[in-house]
Amino acid sequence: MAEAGENTANEHDDVADPYGPRRDRALAAALDAGFAGLIATPGPDLAYLTGYTPTTASERFTALLLTPDIEPTLVVPTLERPDAESVGAAPRYRDWRDETDPYRIVAALLGRAGRYAVSDAAWALHLLALQATIPGAGHTAMTDALPMLRAVKDAAERSRLAAAGAAADAVYERIVETAFAGSRERDVAAALDALLREHGHEQVDFTIVASGPHSANPHHHSGDRIIEAGDTVVLDFGGLRDGYGSDTTRTVHVGEPAAQVREVHELVRTAQQAAFEAVAPGVSCQDVDAVARDIITAAGHGEHFIHRTGHGIGLTTHEPPYIVAGEKQALTPGMCFSLEPGVYLPGRFGVRIEDIVAVTDTGAVRLNSTAHRLQLVG
């Protein structure tokens, strides 16, 4: 019989509901890695494992507990339990009222000390309280404990990523039709934000518009600089559409570019294409990075390629796997990540080209389709 404050939810069909199998795989991976279980708090891990995203993340503790000793249990504030139940967030719930201590509830449910994988997004307020309540327990950030937990996307996830990529492509096709010369960077950034929302994004994470010498700063904050004829402009934008990320970068030029701009752009395009062609199951992340980096280094610009070649994408716009030197993780069909080599000449200009790609059984497919040529704008 269920105790006060808990119940067993209606069972779900695993074919229609991916969350049960995901929870099973996550717990099995945690146990194989030597952990006692998982604690998933509001953010991408909780959404991935339950389909539930609280309306607001607050000081009220919410967490999914996965251990071999109990059914998957969502500890949730009583006032938010109806929302969790409405999406069938977990087989079992343990709600708590404001006058009670949720950390003691967690301690009773876990039943024993051990080392637990805990979401990167867990508030320090909650984690410190858990540590004080269960002194013998240890905690490891989920990215360190299970870095590939969300890395391999199922068909539904890949479909959402493809739709987000297509929406970002449509935004790019619209923005290059606008007047750049005479506009402030922040005005173009605002237009990108509006277009992303118009094309179905519920969340915009970044709209980088880096013009002229600012284009040599990969993470430039769009500001009041007025874009001028002769400027190289890096456009990097994305966010979440239907819960999954978009992220694309193209480099445009206001008017006719100088020969060196064309040369560097062609170099980056060549490196990005070679990295794409290198993607295949079994190839390591670092080997893909090396393909792009070696081409740029051979052309004399190795010191001007100052970031990794790519990052995973899914429920967040940056997540494992990372396409970077030292990452030996082998690529697996279903992994989705960016390929975005760049060359940045300080004080002059920069170039970056970025697509999201998905690993297939034989290679990769791009989830962005806009042209890689140096687009001229007015």
Secondary structure, 3 states (H helix, E strand, C coil): CCCCCEEECCCCCCCCCCHHHHHHHHHHHHHHCCCCEEEECCCHHHHHHHCCCCCCCCCCCCEEEECCCCCCEEEEEHHHHHHHHHCCCCCEEEEECCCCCHHHHHHHHHCCCCEEEECCCCCHHHHHHHHHHCCCCEEEEHHHHCCCCCCECCHHHHHHHHHHHHHHHHHHHHHCCCCCCCCEHHHHHHHHHHHHHHCCEEEEEEEEEEEHHHHHCCCCCCCCCECCCCCEEEEEEEEEECCEEEEEEEEEEECCCCHHHHHHHHHHHHHHHHHHHHCCCCCEHHHHHHHHHHHHHHCCCHHHCCCCCEEECCCCCCEEEEECCCCCCECCCCEEEEECCEEEECCCEEEECEEEEEECCCCEEECCCCCCCCEEEC
